[in-house]
Amino acid sequence: MENKDEVRDKDFYSYLLSNGVRTGKKSYLLKPPIRCDPLWYIVGFIDGDGWIEQVKKKANGKTYYYLRIGIKTKCRELRDWMRQVLHSLGIITSKADKKDGYEIHIDRNA
């Protein structure tokens, strides 16, 4: 049995479309939001597609551990936009291009 979300309210459907919500396969087509606070969009993105990990780093014969927030998307444009927003807020990020998507890493060591 296939699950499908249906929207019968045409005004609500139009509102969703005008804010960048798309139907069908959209992983590669996501665009930055138009009408919402960019930071809250990113917070929601982290909540849905982000993670927190412990990173192990060796330097000068010592081992260090630190926490890092990661975000992954299949859309490079969206990843780069999120990095720009975070940078404008003074949040330092690094990026990684992976076979299965584009990542942002947020940590003190970025």
N, C-alpha and C positions, 0 to 999 in steps of 0.2 A: 504494500500500500504506500503510495507516495503522499508526502505531506506538502501542502501548498498553503501559503498565506494568501488570503484574498482580501482586498480592500474594496469595499462597496461604496465608501464615501468618496465621491469624485473630488470634492474640495481637499480632503485630507490627502488623497492620492496625488493631486497636483502639487500640494505643499511639499510632499516627500520628494517628488521629482525635481521641483525647483531648488531643493536643498542638496541635490547631488545623489539622492538615493536612486539606485538603478535596479532593474529586475534582471533575472537570468544570471549567467556567468559574468561576474563583475570584478573578480580579484585583480585583474590586470588593468582595470579601467577606473579605479577609484580616483577621485579628484579631491583636492582640499575643499572643506566646507565653505559655503558662501555666507550663511546667515547666523552663525553661532560663534561663541567665544572660542578662538583657536585652542587655548589652553585646556578648556573643558573637553573639547573634541579629542585632544591628545590623551587626556586622563582616561576618557572612555575607551580609547583605542588600546591603551595599556591594560585596562581592566579586561578587555576582551581578547587581545592578541599579544599581550606582553607577559613578561616573567621577571622574577628576581632570582639571581643566581650568585653563588659564592665563587669567586675567582681566586685561583692560586697563582701567585707570582713569585719568582725567585730572582733575587738581586743581591749582589755582593755576598754571596754565600748564605744568605738568609731567605727564609720562606715567609711570604706575606699573604694574608687572605683579606679580601674585601668584597663588599656586596656591589652588584651591578644590576641595573634595570635594563632589560632588553625589549625591543619592539621589532616585529617583523611584518613586512608587507610585500606583496608581489608587484607593487607599483612603485617604481623608482621616483616618479614625480611626487607622490605622496610622502615618501620617506624624506626626500630632500626638503619639501615644504615643512614637515614637522621639525627637522633639524634647524631650519631657518627660524621658525617660531621660538624654539627652545633657546637658540643662540641669542635672539633679541631679548630674552628674559634673563640672560646671564647664565644659562645652563649649558655647561660644556658637554658635548657629545662626540662620539666617534662613530664611524659607519663601517659596515662590512657588506660586501656584495657576495652573496652565496648562490649556489645553484638553484635553491628553492625559494629565493626571495632576497629582499634588501633589508638589512638590519640597522638599528640605531642602538648604541650602548651609552647609557648615562651612568657615570661614576666620577669620583673625585680624580681618578687617574687618567681620564680620557685624553 
